[in-house]
């Protein structure tokens, strides 16, 4: 009789553990879905994250290059103005 009760208790324990795991899995699935939606709203394809990361890095690099060039041009203009002012 004790063997039967032990098996019943074990089954109950396993069912409880299964229920907790299913709840955790459902919460994780929901969180993943929310993350996917947020990524899509930002214009990022969650199915191709590696490609999206590479694209964003390239976009960042291009933007930094443009900014660097603009700053260099501004520096040249300011230097010319300073040089003209020095001759006055």
RARA-V92938 format. One record per residue. N is the residue number from 1. RES is the residue in one letter. OMEGA is omega in degrees with one decimal (none if undefined). Layout:
# RARA-V92938
N|RES|OMEGA ; N|RES|OMEGA
This chain:
# RARA-V92938
1|X|178.5 ; 2|X|178.6 ; 3|X|-179.8 ; 4|X|179.5 ; 5|X|178.4 ; 6|X|178.3 ; 7|X|178.2 ; 8|X|178.4 ; 9|X|179.3 ; 10|X|178.4 ; 11|X|178.7 ; 12|X|178.5 ; 13|X|179.7 ; 14|X|178.3 ; 15|X|178.1 ; 16|X|178.6 ; 17|X|178.3 ; 18|X|-179.9 ; 19|X|178.2 ; 20|X|179.3 ; 21|X|177.5 ; 22|X|176.8 ; 23|X|178.6 ; 24|X|179.5 ; 25|X|178.9 ; 26|X|178.4 ; 27|X|179.0 ; 28|X|178.0 ; 29|X|178.3 ; 30|X|179.8 ; 31|X|178.7 ; 32|X|178.4 ; 33|X|178.4 ; 34|X|178.1 ; 35|X|177.8 ; 36|X|179.7 ; 37|X|179.0 ; 38|X|178.1 ; 39|X|-179.7 ; 40|X|179.2 ; 41|X|176.9 ; 42|X|179.1 ; 43|X|-179.3 ; 44|X|179.4 ; 45|X|-177.0 ; 46|X|179.3 ; 47|X|-178.4 ; 48|X|-174.3 ; 49|X|-179.7 ; 50|X|178.4 ; 51|X|179.6 ; 52|X|178.1 ; 53|X|178.4 ; 54|X|179.0 ; 55|X|-179.2 ; 56|X|176.6 ; 57|X|178.8 ; 58|X|178.5 ; 59|X|177.6 ; 60|X|-179.6 ; 61|X|179.1 ; 62|X|179.1 ; 63|X|177.9 ; 64|X|178.0 ; 65|X|177.9 ; 66|X|179.0 ; 67|X|178.8 ; 68|X|178.2 ; 69|X|179.0 ; 70|X|178.6 ; 71|X|177.6 ; 72|X|178.0 ; 73|X|178.9 ; 74|X|179.1 ; 75|X|178.5 ; 76|X|179.7 ; 77|X|-179.8 ; 78|X|179.0 ; 79|X|177.9 ; 80|X|179.2 ; 81|X|179.2 ; 82|X|179.6 ; 83|X|178.0 ; 84|X|179.6 ; 85|X|179.9 ; 86|X|-178.9 ; 87|X|-178.6 ; 88|X|none
